[in-house]
């Protein structure tokens, strides 16, 4: 499939793989902590402050692994890599935007590359057109919204036109008129970062207060929502001043003041110690693009038409090229996953096309510039065969009820202060 081991992938080789010769494109990148293998890194925490630990089989042996970046998180990172490339003018991409800038500058623009459920997200469902022929019309009721609602695996053309990333990372139109029966498109591209031979440490806490504020001092809720040490100025319930805070109630620590005695951080309500980072033997990012998943998608130019094989092939290659560009561009951005979880590649990613016939693989090279070239060639071919690929942004604005909901939420979160 690929002309020679280690050669740069070409558009034609990708086309042959997508057309039926390939089962998958696989990308593996070996990573290590920036501080070295003996340095701790911090995985994401889940309910109860726990890490995602499990046992997996590696070369016939069970090993303890920790998930450093989940499939869902990786999808978000790949989408953000595409958004950055779009904003920097590197690629053309259909994009739907709900613009909150006028009411909430701190939120700004939310695009289909930001919203968790992509084009099917409730943010777009509760947004509408402004200053157009469909002024004030909710997105689901617009011509574009109706085109999306008509999309099916057997008619994926509207999503290619409006939100092609939904065909790569998956989408479920559960907020549409059919609810849970709305069209579902499974992920064609999955990526995950896993650390192997995980050994878990414990987290500690301490704080030396330069003011030496005593923990014996009590603080109270002030009427304006802050704290006060003067009980006469405190908000009262009955005849008693209300002590400040939820945790460490009434203590200076509730306002992040005073000393914190060095100790292990413990879970509530139990007394067990919470995990505080891991050491690993190595981490691996594994990304897999399913070519059968792309081949299941059908692309008639109009509903009810018989699909044209050349048109369908061009659409599928375009999606494959977009997925590979996302992987390559994300690799270029690095692997600073979160605080104290910076990973460094040991070498270049290993790209492979896996044959559908026997599972054999052939490797190739690819970087972001090369992937962008393949994507440009795929887009040219898609236009030649008449596939829709919207270049101008579709700009919506949040409905009044969504604005009201966001405003009320912000007020609660900041304790009654104005959202500005």
One Martini backbone bead per residue (centre of mass of N, CA, C, O) as a GRO file, in nm:
protein
  420
    1UNK     BB    1   0.059   0.060  -0.024
    2UNK     BB    2   0.331   0.160   0.060
    3UNK     BB    3   0.609   0.197  -0.121
    4UNK     BB    4   0.799   0.250   0.144
    5UNK     BB    5   0.965   0.235   0.414
    6UNK     BB    6   0.929   0.559   0.545
    7UNK     BB    7   0.754   0.699   0.364
    8UNK     BB    8   0.563   0.938   0.227
    9UNK     BB    9   0.254   1.007   0.220
   10UNK     BB   10   0.003   0.990  -0.021
   11UNK     BB   11  -0.286   1.047  -0.169
   12UNK     BB   12  -0.300   0.779  -0.330
   13UNK     BB   13  -0.244   0.588  -0.091
   14UNK     BB   14  -0.488   0.676   0.074
   15UNK     BB   15  -0.702   0.606  -0.135
   16UNK     BB   16  -0.647   0.299  -0.144
   17UNK     BB   17  -0.703   0.244   0.153
   18UNK     BB   18  -0.996   0.356   0.161
   19UNK     BB   19  -1.116   0.182  -0.083
   20UNK     BB   20  -0.997  -0.127   0.066
   21UNK     BB   21  -0.695  -0.202   0.157
   22UNK     BB   22  -0.771  -0.082   0.438
   23UNK     BB   23  -0.838  -0.094   0.795
   24UNK     BB   24  -0.604   0.107   0.904
   25UNK     BB   25  -0.475   0.383   1.087
   26UNK     BB   26  -0.170   0.389   1.274
   27UNK     BB   27  -0.063   0.561   1.583
   28UNK     BB   28   0.259   0.575   1.756
   29UNK     BB   29   0.366   0.728   2.073
   30UNK     BB   30   0.643   0.774   2.262
   31UNK     BB   31   0.653   0.861   2.615
   32UNK     BB   32   0.789   1.100   2.858
   33UNK     BB   33   0.876   1.253   3.116
   34UNK     BB   34   1.035   1.552   3.140
   35UNK     BB   35   1.191   1.457   3.421
   36UNK     BB   36   1.170   1.161   3.383
   37UNK     BB   37   1.103   0.840   3.493
   38UNK     BB   38   1.124   0.933   3.810
   39UNK     BB   39   0.896   1.121   3.755
   40UNK     BB   40   0.617   1.271   3.827
   41UNK     BB   41   0.275   1.232   3.732
   42UNK     BB   42  -0.061   1.372   3.652
   43UNK     BB   43  -0.351   1.256   3.637
   44UNK     BB   44  -0.664   1.239   3.609
   45UNK     BB   45  -0.954   1.305   3.799
   46UNK     BB   46  -1.210   1.153   3.970
   47UNK     BB   47  -1.429   1.047   4.157
   48UNK     BB   48  -1.272   1.093   4.467
   49UNK     BB   49  -0.973   1.144   4.342
   50UNK     BB   50  -0.931   0.933   4.115
   51UNK     BB   51  -0.783   0.711   3.910
   52UNK     BB   52  -0.730   0.545   3.597
   53UNK     BB   53  -0.709   0.215   3.683
   54UNK     BB   54  -0.559  -0.078   3.520
   55UNK     BB   55  -0.555  -0.390   3.355
   56UNK     BB   56  -0.325  -0.506   3.101
   57UNK     BB   57  -0.222  -0.655   2.806
   58UNK     BB   58   0.141  -0.705   2.752
   59UNK     BB   59   0.291  -0.934   2.594
   60UNK     BB   60   0.119  -1.150   2.789
   61UNK     BB   61   0.108  -0.932   3.023
   62UNK     BB   62   0.014  -0.805   3.320
   63UNK     BB   63  -0.053  -0.454   3.371
   64UNK     BB   64  -0.022  -0.149   3.516
   65UNK     BB   65  -0.241   0.120   3.436
   66UNK     BB   66  -0.274   0.467   3.319
   67UNK     BB   67  -0.489   0.717   3.231
   68UNK     BB   68  -0.389   1.029   3.088
   69UNK     BB   69  -0.582   1.021   2.817
   70UNK     BB   70  -0.873   1.015   2.692
   71UNK     BB   71  -1.073   0.984   2.429
   72UNK     BB   72  -1.230   1.245   2.484
   73UNK     BB   73  -0.986   1.432   2.533
   74UNK     BB   74  -0.845   1.382   2.263
   75UNK     BB   75  -1.067   1.491   2.084
   76UNK     BB   76  -1.047   1.779   2.192
   77UNK     BB   77  -0.750   1.825   2.110
   78UNK     BB   78  -0.786   1.778   1.806
   79UNK     BB   79  -0.992   2.006   1.768
   80UNK     BB   80  -0.803   2.234   1.870
   81UNK     BB   81  -0.596   2.195   1.647
   82UNK     BB   82  -0.795   2.273   1.422
   83UNK     BB   83  -0.865   2.554   1.523
   84UNK     BB   84  -0.584   2.673   1.506
   85UNK     BB   85  -0.545   2.621   1.203
   86UNK     BB   86  -0.786   2.791   1.117
   87UNK     BB   87  -0.704   3.067   1.254
   88UNK     BB   88  -0.413   3.052   1.086
   89UNK     BB   89  -0.487   2.957   0.778
   90UNK     BB   90  -0.421   2.643   0.706
   91UNK     BB   91  -0.736   2.583   0.688
   92UNK     BB   92  -1.041   2.456   0.568
   93UNK     BB   93  -1.363   2.486   0.756
   94UNK     BB   94  -1.644   2.397   0.868
   95UNK     BB   95  -1.846   2.636   1.071
   96UNK     BB   96  -2.007   2.667   1.383
   97UNK     BB   97  -2.142   2.957   1.562
   98UNK     BB   98  -2.170   3.081   1.900
   99UNK     BB   99  -2.215   3.421   1.990
  100UNK     BB  100  -2.128   3.569   2.320
  101UNK     BB  101  -1.976   3.849   2.317
  102UNK     BB  102  -2.189   4.067   2.386
  103UNK     BB  103  -2.273   3.938   2.674
  104UNK     BB  104  -1.993   3.736   2.694
  105UNK     BB  105  -1.668   3.793   2.657
  106UNK     BB  106  -1.552   3.547   2.830
  107UNK     BB  107  -1.665   3.339   2.616
  108UNK     BB  108  -1.752   3.406   2.327
  109UNK     BB  109  -1.675   3.160   2.097
  110UNK     BB  110  -1.868   2.878   1.996
  111UNK     BB  111  -1.783   2.583   1.845
  112UNK     BB  112  -1.781   2.269   1.687
  113UNK     BB  113  -1.483   2.237   1.834
  114UNK     BB  114  -1.600   2.282   2.146
  115UNK     BB  115  -1.846   2.128   2.163
  116UNK     BB  116  -1.917   1.822   2.291
  117UNK     BB  117  -2.163   1.765   2.050
  118UNK     BB  118  -2.129   1.958   1.848
  119UNK     BB  119  -2.386   2.009   1.637
  120UNK     BB  120  -2.574   1.863   1.877
  121UNK     BB  121  -2.564   2.080   2.069
  122UNK     BB  122  -2.750   2.274   2.287
  123UNK     BB  123  -2.626   2.546   2.210
  124UNK     BB  124  -2.741   2.534   1.914
  125UNK     BB  125  -3.034   2.472   1.971
  126UNK     BB  126  -3.026   2.763   2.159
  127UNK     BB  127  -2.987   2.903   1.883
  128UNK     BB  128  -2.972   3.190   1.647
  129UNK     BB  129  -3.053   3.396   1.409
  130UNK     BB  130  -2.913   3.708   1.278
  131UNK     BB  131  -2.946   3.921   1.032
  132UNK     BB  132  -3.166   3.757   0.853
  133UNK     BB  133  -3.410   3.578   0.699
  134UNK     BB  134  -3.388   3.397   0.990
  135UNK     BB  135  -3.463   3.582   1.209
  136UNK     BB  136  -3.501   3.414   1.522
  137UNK     BB  137  -3.434   3.130   1.435
  138UNK     BB  138  -3.396   2.835   1.531
  139UNK     BB  139  -3.170   2.617   1.427
  140UNK     BB  140  -3.356   2.358   1.383
  141UNK     BB  141  -3.555   2.548   1.183
  142UNK     BB  142  -3.359   2.573   0.977
  143UNK     BB  143  -3.225   2.475   0.690
  144UNK     BB  144  -2.966   2.366   0.821
  145UNK     BB  145  -3.097   2.210   1.054
  146UNK     BB  146  -3.261   2.021   0.863
  147UNK     BB  147  -3.018   1.893   0.726
  148UNK     BB  148  -2.903   1.764   0.976
  149UNK     BB  149  -3.159   1.595   1.057
  150UNK     BB  150  -3.130   1.418   0.777
  151UNK     BB  151  -2.895   1.274   0.870
  152UNK     BB  152  -2.715   0.974   0.773
  153UNK     BB  153  -2.530   0.713   0.698
  154UNK     BB  154  -2.685   0.719   0.407
  155UNK     BB  155  -2.666   1.061   0.462
  156UNK     BB  156  -2.367   1.246   0.514
  157UNK     BB  157  -2.347   1.516   0.352
  158UNK     BB  158  -2.436   1.742   0.555
  159UNK     BB  159  -2.190   1.698   0.748
  160UNK     BB  160  -1.969   1.761   0.547
  161UNK     BB  161  -2.068   2.059   0.508
  162UNK     BB  162  -2.100   2.147   0.834
  163UNK     BB  163  -1.952   1.880   1.020
  164UNK     BB  164  -1.699   1.669   0.970
  165UNK     BB  165  -1.601   1.599   1.265
  166UNK     BB  166  -1.852   1.421   1.334
  167UNK     BB  167  -1.746   1.180   1.143
  168UNK     BB  168  -1.486   1.131   1.322
  169UNK     BB  169  -1.585   1.177   1.648
  170UNK     BB  170  -1.880   1.193   1.661
  171UNK     BB  171  -2.252   1.167   1.682
  172UNK     BB  172  -2.565   1.269   1.858
  173UNK     BB  173  -2.909   1.348   1.789
  174UNK     BB  174  -3.061   1.391   2.096
  175UNK     BB  175  -3.186   1.708   2.059
  176UNK     BB  176  -3.386   1.642   1.865
  177UNK     BB  177  -3.702   1.545   1.761
  178UNK     BB  178  -3.612   1.225   1.826
  179UNK     BB  179  -3.399   1.215   2.022
  180UNK     BB  180  -3.275   0.902   2.085
  181UNK     BB  181  -3.344   0.853   1.757
  182UNK     BB  182  -3.124   0.992   1.655
  183UNK     BB  183  -2.860   1.023   1.481
  184UNK     BB  184  -2.567   0.805   1.458
  185UNK     BB  185  -2.205   0.857   1.485
  186UNK     BB  186  -1.932   0.699   1.500
  187UNK     BB  187  -1.621   0.668   1.566
  188UNK     BB  188  -1.322   0.679   1.355
  189UNK     BB  189  -1.144   0.833   1.578
  190UNK     BB  190  -0.896   0.720   1.811
  191UNK     BB  191  -0.750   0.832   2.128
  192UNK     BB  192  -0.471   0.748   2.360
  193UNK     BB  193  -0.317   0.783   2.690
  194UNK     BB  194  -0.075   0.557   2.836
  195UNK     BB  195   0.049   0.428   3.139
  196UNK     BB  196   0.310   0.215   3.244
  197UNK     BB  197   0.376   0.079   3.533
  198UNK     BB  198   0.206   0.190   3.772
  199UNK     BB  199   0.296   0.414   4.043
  200UNK     BB  200   0.154   0.522   4.338
  201UNK     BB  201   0.112   0.810   4.507
  202UNK     BB  202   0.106   1.091   4.735
  203UNK     BB  203  -0.053   1.361   4.867
  204UNK     BB  204   0.026   1.686   4.983
  205UNK     BB  205   0.023   1.939   5.256
  206UNK     BB  206   0.112   2.297   5.284
  207UNK     BB  207   0.144   2.610   5.492
  208UNK     BB  208   0.311   2.920   5.517
  209UNK     BB  209   0.226   3.194   5.713
  210UNK     BB  210   0.337   3.521   5.720
  211UNK     BB  211   0.104   3.609   5.944
  212UNK     BB  212   0.036   3.397   6.166
  213UNK     BB  213  -0.247   3.285   6.176
  214UNK     BB  214  -0.472   3.169   6.385
  215UNK     BB  215  -0.686   2.888   6.426
  216UNK     BB  216  -0.859   3.022   6.672
  217UNK     BB  217  -0.981   3.200   6.481
  218UNK     BB  218  -1.285   3.342   6.387
  219UNK     BB  219  -1.506   3.332   6.103
  220UNK     BB  220  -1.746   3.516   5.897
  221UNK     BB  221  -2.023   3.605   5.739
  222UNK     BB  222  -2.082   3.844   5.518
  223UNK     BB  223  -2.332   4.013   5.361
  224UNK     BB  224  -2.153   4.032   5.078
  225UNK     BB  225  -2.000   3.720   5.090
  226UNK     BB  226  -1.774   3.738   5.269
  227UNK     BB  227  -1.551   3.808   5.532
  228UNK     BB  228  -1.532   3.813   5.904
  229UNK     BB  229  -1.405   3.871   6.245
  230UNK     BB  230  -1.673   4.027   6.312
  231UNK     BB  231  -1.965   3.940   6.467
  232UNK     BB  232  -2.120   4.222   6.429
  233UNK     BB  233  -2.083   4.195   6.090
  234UNK     BB  234  -2.247   3.948   6.061
  235UNK     BB  235  -2.429   3.713   5.953
  236UNK     BB  236  -2.756   3.605   6.063
  237UNK     BB  237  -2.902   3.333   6.263
  238UNK     BB  238  -3.076   3.480   6.448
  239UNK     BB  239  -2.834   3.528   6.713
  240UNK     BB  240  -2.619   3.401   6.512
  241UNK     BB  241  -2.329   3.382   6.372
  242UNK     BB  242  -2.199   3.295   6.059
  243UNK     BB  243  -1.992   3.073   5.957
  244UNK     BB  244  -1.731   3.036   5.745
  245UNK     BB  245  -1.785   2.809   5.513
  246UNK     BB  246  -1.750   2.460   5.460
  247UNK     BB  247  -1.466   2.408   5.492
  248UNK     BB  248  -1.337   2.492   5.775
  249UNK     BB  249  -1.546   2.612   5.956
  250UNK     BB  250  -1.446   2.931   6.083
  251UNK     BB  251  -1.173   2.919   5.959
  252UNK     BB  252  -0.912   3.063   5.793
  253UNK     BB  253  -0.892   2.828   5.583
  254UNK     BB  254  -1.165   2.903   5.435
  255UNK     BB  255  -0.979   3.170   5.321
  256UNK     BB  256  -0.677   3.090   5.278
  257UNK     BB  257  -0.569   3.108   5.578
  258UNK     BB  258  -0.299   3.025   5.725
  259UNK     BB  259  -0.187   2.740   5.837
  260UNK     BB  260  -0.065   2.420   5.706
  261UNK     BB  261  -0.027   2.122   5.808
  262UNK     BB  262   0.166   1.879   5.743
  263UNK     BB  263   0.013   1.643   5.508
  264UNK     BB  264  -0.207   1.429   5.401
  265UNK     BB  265  -0.439   1.377   5.163
  266UNK     BB  266  -0.780   1.322   5.233
  267UNK     BB  267  -1.062   1.160   5.218
  268UNK     BB  268  -1.409   1.212   5.173
  269UNK     BB  269  -1.514   1.061   5.463
  270UNK     BB  270  -1.269   0.923   5.473
  271UNK     BB  271  -0.907   0.822   5.556
  272UNK     BB  272  -0.783   0.798   5.297
  273UNK     BB  273  -0.541   0.835   5.074
  274UNK     BB  274  -0.463   1.026   4.815
  275UNK     BB  275  -0.354   1.044   4.514
  276UNK     BB  276   0.002   1.163   4.403
  277UNK     BB  277   0.073   1.037   4.149
  278UNK     BB  278   0.304   0.895   3.901
  279UNK     BB  279   0.496   0.624   3.790
  280UNK     BB  280   0.667   0.519   3.483
  281UNK     BB  281   0.803   0.357   3.205
  282UNK     BB  282   0.572   0.457   2.997
  283UNK     BB  283   0.418   0.621   2.719
  284UNK     BB  284   0.118   0.590   2.497
  285UNK     BB  285   0.009   0.691   2.189
  286UNK     BB  286  -0.309   0.585   2.042
  287UNK     BB  287  -0.410   0.593   1.700
  288UNK     BB  288  -0.729   0.517   1.526
  289UNK     BB  289  -0.830   0.472   1.187
  290UNK     BB  290  -1.133   0.376   1.055
  291UNK     BB  291  -1.211   0.264   0.737
  292UNK     BB  292  -1.484   0.115   0.761
  293UNK     BB  293  -1.633   0.359   0.885
  294UNK     BB  294  -1.609   0.529   0.624
  295UNK     BB  295  -1.740   0.315   0.426
  296UNK     BB  296  -2.032   0.336   0.559
  297UNK     BB  297  -2.049   0.601   0.437
  298UNK     BB  298  -2.285   0.801   0.262
  299UNK     BB  299  -2.286   1.029  -0.059
  300UNK     BB  300  -2.532   1.167  -0.159
  301UNK     BB  301  -2.623   1.471  -0.301
  302UNK     BB  302  -2.916   1.357  -0.262
  303UNK     BB  303  -3.196   1.259  -0.145
  304UNK     BB  304  -3.253   0.934  -0.299
  305UNK     BB  305  -2.996   0.895  -0.429
  306UNK     BB  306  -2.753   0.751  -0.596
  307UNK     BB  307  -2.444   0.685  -0.541
  308UNK     BB  308  -2.124   0.791  -0.624
  309UNK     BB  309  -1.826   0.641  -0.609
  310UNK     BB  310  -1.642   0.892  -0.648
  311UNK     BB  311  -1.773   1.067  -0.434
  312UNK     BB  312  -1.735   0.880  -0.192
  313UNK     BB  313  -1.431   0.858  -0.203
  314UNK     BB  314  -1.370   1.161  -0.166
  315UNK     BB  315  -1.503   1.189   0.112
  316UNK     BB  316  -1.334   0.976   0.269
  317UNK     BB  317  -1.055   1.097   0.214
  318UNK     BB  318  -1.111   1.368   0.344
  319UNK     BB  319  -1.156   1.257   0.631
  320UNK     BB  320  -0.885   1.114   0.662
  321UNK     BB  321  -0.710   1.369   0.621
  322UNK     BB  322  -0.827   1.527   0.862
  323UNK     BB  323  -0.748   1.325   1.084
  324UNK     BB  324  -0.438   1.325   1.028
  325UNK     BB  325  -0.396   1.624   1.071
  326UNK     BB  326  -0.483   1.632   1.367
  327UNK     BB  327  -0.260   1.448   1.472
  328UNK     BB  328  -0.012   1.607   1.361
  329UNK     BB  329  -0.082   1.883   1.490
  330UNK     BB  330  -0.088   1.787   1.783
  331UNK     BB  331   0.206   1.692   1.795
  332UNK     BB  332   0.323   1.980   1.744
  333UNK     BB  333   0.207   2.094   2.030
  334UNK     BB  334   0.216   1.865   2.227
  335UNK     BB  335   0.215   1.717   2.595
  336UNK     BB  336   0.048   1.930   2.786
  337UNK     BB  337  -0.208   1.814   2.974
  338UNK     BB  338  -0.121   1.928   3.264
  339UNK     BB  339  -0.046   1.972   3.565
  340UNK     BB  340   0.222   1.771   3.591
  341UNK     BB  341   0.187   1.664   3.254
  342UNK     BB  342   0.470   1.638   3.086
  343UNK     BB  343   0.538   1.516   2.761
  344UNK     BB  344   0.792   1.335   2.571
  345UNK     BB  345   0.913   1.239   2.289
  346UNK     BB  346   1.130   0.987   2.184
  347UNK     BB  347   1.001   1.000   1.894
  348UNK     BB  348   0.856   0.954   1.625
  349UNK     BB  349   0.586   0.872   1.488
  350UNK     BB  350   0.406   0.568   1.408
  351UNK     BB  351   0.304   0.502   1.091
  352UNK     BB  352   0.020   0.291   0.977
  353UNK     BB  353  -0.092   0.055   0.743
  354UNK     BB  354  -0.360  -0.168   0.763
  355UNK     BB  355  -0.446  -0.454   0.629
  356UNK     BB  356  -0.740  -0.621   0.535
  357UNK     BB  357  -0.639  -0.910   0.454
  358UNK     BB  358  -0.382  -0.970   0.704
  359UNK     BB  359  -0.266  -0.725   0.901
  360UNK     BB  360  -0.059  -0.593   0.773
  361UNK     BB  361   0.217  -0.351   0.772
  362UNK     BB  362   0.288  -0.007   0.675
  363UNK     BB  363   0.508   0.250   0.681
  364UNK     BB  364   0.511   0.609   0.755
  365UNK     BB  365   0.539   0.948   0.698
  366UNK     BB  366   0.432   1.238   0.910
  367UNK     BB  367   0.341   1.574   0.900
  368UNK     BB  368   0.171   1.860   0.908
  369UNK     BB  369   0.249   1.957   0.623
  370UNK     BB  370   0.188   1.691   0.474
  371UNK     BB  371  -0.107   1.666   0.570
  372UNK     BB  372  -0.201   1.933   0.442
  373UNK     BB  373  -0.148   1.847   0.149
  374UNK     BB  374  -0.349   1.612   0.144
  375UNK     BB  375  -0.597   1.779   0.220
  376UNK     BB  376  -0.590   1.966  -0.027
  377UNK     BB  377  -0.622   1.740  -0.238
  378UNK     BB  378  -0.893   1.630  -0.126
  379UNK     BB  379  -1.052   1.895  -0.166
  380UNK     BB  380  -1.022   1.922  -0.468
  381UNK     BB  381  -1.166   1.655  -0.535
  382UNK     BB  382  -1.436   1.719  -0.399
  383UNK     BB  383  -1.502   1.960  -0.586
  384UNK     BB  384  -1.494   1.813  -0.860
  385UNK     BB  385  -1.753   1.616  -0.761
  386UNK     BB  386  -1.957   1.819  -0.584
  387UNK     BB  387  -1.894   1.861  -0.295
  388UNK     BB  388  -1.981   1.989   0.003
  389UNK     BB  389  -1.792   2.290   0.145
  390UNK     BB  390  -1.813   2.508   0.379
  391UNK     BB  391  -1.650   2.827   0.429
  392UNK     BB  392  -1.853   2.983   0.568
  393UNK     BB  393  -1.969   3.089   0.845
  394UNK     BB  394  -2.202   2.994   1.097
  395UNK     BB  395  -2.383   3.245   1.268
  396UNK     BB  396  -2.481   3.256   1.597
  397UNK     BB  397  -2.714   3.318   1.873
  398UNK     BB  398  -2.817   3.335   2.172
  399UNK     BB  399  -3.079   3.296   2.337
  400UNK     BB  400  -3.250   3.444   2.582
  401UNK     BB  401  -3.267   3.191   2.767
  402UNK     BB  402  -2.962   3.130   2.761
  403UNK     BB  403  -2.865   3.397   2.873
  404UNK     BB  404  -3.020   3.378   3.139
  405UNK     BB  405  -2.888   3.118   3.240
  406UNK     BB  406  -2.596   3.218   3.243
  407UNK     BB  407  -2.637   3.461   3.429
  408UNK     BB  408  -2.742   3.304   3.676
  409UNK     BB  409  -2.497   3.121   3.707
  410UNK     BB  410  -2.284   3.340   3.754
  411UNK     BB  411  -2.411   3.464   4.007
  412UNK     BB  412  -2.385   3.214   4.181
  413UNK     BB  413  -2.073   3.169   4.151
  414UNK     BB  414  -2.018   3.489   4.259
  415UNK     BB  415  -2.231   3.568   4.485
  416UNK     BB  416  -2.407   3.810   4.316
  417UNK     BB  417  -2.238   3.919   4.113
  418UNK     BB  418  -2.160   4.060   3.844
  419UNK     BB  419  -2.057   3.921   3.538
  420UNK     BB  420  -1.828   4.150   3.486
   0.00000   0.00000   0.00000
